[in-house]
Amino acid sequence: IVSSHILSELADMCTSLCVMNRGSILAAGPVDEVRNQLGSAGRTLTLTVLPGHTETAAGVLRSANSVRELTVQDGRLSFYFSGNADGQAALLTRLIEAGVKVRTFEELKSSFEDILVQVAEGNRSHHA
């Protein structure tokens, strides 16, 4: 067990975490599970496609309720995804079924810092 406020070091060595706030445990377990427990299942996804498939991919993404903040640049599409793991798999299936030639489909996980910033913001909003 390690207790620290140096989050970058913890991120390199931990597979699970426990988030405490004001003496109470808010969430504990694997990082993804903690993220879900704290109501932050969303993440940024990046999709790269072969030339000629960008517009089709963008159309599929724009039509998905769980997709926000889409940016498109040279066959690379980045967006915020608010769905769960099944929804993410379904989105990839929709892209492929639409004929999009997918090169990569990557997820940027929320960092420990992101999780704790949300806790701190929750504290501010409860006391404001």
C-alpha positions as CSV (number, residue, x, y, z in Angstrom):
1,I,0.0,0.0,0.0
2,V,1.3,3.4,-0.9
3,S,-0.3,6.7,0.1
4,S,0.9,9.8,-1.8
5,H,-0.1,13.1,-3.3
6,I,2.5,12.7,-6.1
7,L,0.0,11.4,-8.6
8,S,2.3,11.0,-11.6
9,E,4.5,8.5,-9.6
10,L,1.4,6.6,-8.4
11,A,0.1,6.3,-12.0
12,D,3.3,4.5,-13.0
13,M,3.1,1.9,-10.3
14,C,-0.6,1.3,-9.5
15,T,-3.3,-0.8,-11.1
16,S,-5.9,-0.1,-8.4
17,L,-6.7,2.9,-6.2
18,C,-8.8,4.1,-3.4
19,V,-10.1,7.6,-3.4
20,M,-10.8,9.1,0.0
21,N,-12.4,12.5,0.8
22,R,-12.9,14.0,4.2
23,G,-12.2,10.7,5.9
24,S,-14.6,8.6,3.8
25,I,-13.9,6.2,0.9
26,L,-15.5,7.4,-2.2
27,A,-14.4,4.6,-4.5
28,A,-11.9,1.8,-4.6
29,G,-10.7,-0.8,-7.1
30,P,-9.2,-0.9,-10.6
31,V,-8.8,2.6,-12.2
32,D,-11.7,2.0,-14.7
33,E,-14.0,0.8,-12.0
34,V,-13.2,3.8,-9.8
35,R,-13.7,6.2,-12.8
36,N,-17.2,4.6,-13.3
37,Q,-18.0,4.7,-9.5
38,L,-17.2,8.4,-9.5
39,G,-19.5,9.1,-12.5
40,S,-16.7,9.8,-15.0
41,A,-17.0,6.9,-17.5
42,G,-16.3,9.3,-20.3
43,R,-13.0,9.4,-22.1
44,T,-11.4,10.7,-25.2
45,L,-11.1,8.4,-28.2
46,T,-9.0,8.8,-31.3
47,L,-9.8,7.1,-34.6
48,T,-7.5,7.1,-37.6
49,V,-8.9,6.0,-41.0
50,L,-7.5,5.3,-44.5
51,P,-7.7,8.1,-47.0
52,G,-11.2,8.7,-48.4
53,H,-13.0,7.4,-45.3
54,T,-12.8,10.5,-43.1
55,E,-16.2,12.0,-44.1
56,T,-18.0,8.7,-43.6
57,A,-16.4,8.2,-40.2
58,A,-17.3,11.8,-39.2
59,G,-20.9,11.2,-40.2
60,V,-21.2,8.1,-38.1
61,L,-19.6,9.8,-35.1
62,R,-21.8,12.9,-35.4
63,S,-24.9,10.7,-35.4
64,A,-24.0,9.0,-32.1
65,N,-25.6,10.4,-29.0
66,S,-22.5,9.5,-26.9
67,V,-20.1,11.5,-29.0
68,R,-19.2,15.1,-28.4
69,E,-16.4,17.6,-29.2
70,L,-15.4,15.9,-32.5
71,T,-12.3,17.2,-34.2
72,V,-11.2,16.0,-37.6
73,Q,-7.7,16.5,-39.1
74,D,-6.0,14.5,-41.9
75,G,-7.8,11.2,-41.3
76,R,-7.5,11.5,-37.5
77,L,-10.8,12.0,-35.6
78,S,-10.7,12.7,-31.9
79,F,-13.8,13.0,-29.7
80,Y,-15.2,12.7,-26.2
81,F,-17.2,9.5,-25.7
82,S,-19.6,9.3,-22.8
83,G,-20.8,5.7,-23.3
84,N,-19.8,2.5,-21.5
85,A,-17.5,-0.3,-22.9
86,D,-20.4,-2.0,-24.7
87,G,-21.3,1.3,-26.3
88,Q,-17.7,1.8,-27.4
89,A,-17.6,-1.6,-29.0
90,A,-20.9,-0.9,-30.7
91,L,-19.6,2.4,-32.1
92,L,-16.6,0.6,-33.6
93,T,-19.0,-1.9,-35.2
94,R,-21.1,0.9,-36.6
95,L,-18.0,2.5,-38.2
96,I,-17.0,-0.8,-39.8
97,E,-20.5,-1.6,-41.0
98,A,-20.6,1.8,-42.6
99,G,-17.6,0.8,-44.7
100,V,-15.0,2.9,-42.8
101,K,-11.5,1.5,-43.2
102,V,-10.3,1.8,-39.6
103,R,-6.5,1.9,-39.0
104,T,-6.6,2.6,-35.2
105,F,-9.2,3.1,-32.5
106,E,-7.5,4.3,-29.3
107,E,-8.7,5.4,-25.9
108,L,-7.1,8.0,-23.7
109,K,-7.8,6.9,-20.1
110,S,-8.6,9.4,-17.5
111,S,-5.6,10.1,-15.4
112,F,-5.5,9.9,-11.6
113,E,-5.4,13.7,-11.7
114,D,-8.6,13.9,-13.7
115,I,-10.4,11.7,-11.2
116,L,-9.2,13.8,-8.2
117,V,-10.0,17.1,-10.0
118,Q,-13.6,15.8,-10.3
119,V,-13.7,15.0,-6.5
120,A,-12.4,18.5,-5.7
121,E,-14.9,20.1,-8.0
122,G,-17.6,18.1,-6.3
123,N,-16.5,19.4,-3.0
124,R,-16.7,23.0,-4.2
125,S,-20.1,22.6,-5.7
126,H,-21.5,21.0,-2.5
127,H,-20.2,23.9,-0.4
128,A,-20.9,26.8,-2.7
